[in-house]
């Protein structure tokens, strides 16, 4: 099993391959068998599988052969014993197939459109820090913007945020919001991966400030060579989720009970945006 390249429209050949995979898993016993082998973390014998699933050896052998024919499992003989192991390609190939069929891997929009004309986005300057930290506090006060309960110091933010990826939005000369990116890791191999944040002041919400900031953030990241932007958002923050989806972010999953916020375990939605490849 191998993953097929991402495409806007599935080719007939790819669709046929995927249909064969899904058809094979249309039998509940095969699904249970594949799951049992996968979670075992090692090769298991047919006898062990029959005992775990409570089925006959002939039934087990039949379905194992079907899984092997498609490529979900690999078979190896040791004497008279058949060992069954999951095909490592399944771990990426099967989720990829589901994502491709459901359009998750389809090209995403570059960035928000219809930007307001009265908003100016520029690089953060030294005199902006007081406003930036005030807006951060306003975000904290909503209860759905961050796990932070106190505004980080200017020094800690300055050390954390990537140079060249700190933006403020101005309306009539007032700082209305900010956006920043932080390195996701100190390892060189992840130098193009950044964590992003966007905050809008209380008095300026609903005016397209976040849309304009995110537009600047993602386009500047593309130019600078950041190949992945990622962020975590509380599921209750529907406006922020919609905004990020409009900028080409896709939801990778929900991190359940990831951290405690004011004494309550909270979930976050983990999203990422990948730079378009040439």
Secondary structure, DSSP 8 states (H G I E B T S, - for coil): -------SS--HHHHHHHHHHHHHTTSHHHHHHHHHHHHH-S-EEHHHHHHHHT--HHHHHHHHHHHHHHTSEEEEEETTEEEEEE-TTHHHHHHHHHHHHTTTTS---SS--S--TT-EEEE--GGGHHHHHHHHHHHHHHSSS-S-SS---HHHHHHHEEEEEEEEEEETTEEEEEEEEEES-SSGGGTTEEEEEEEE-GGGTTSSHHHHHHHHHHHHHHHHT--EEEEEE-TT-HHHHHHHHHTT-EEEEEEEEEEEETTEEEEEEEEEEE----
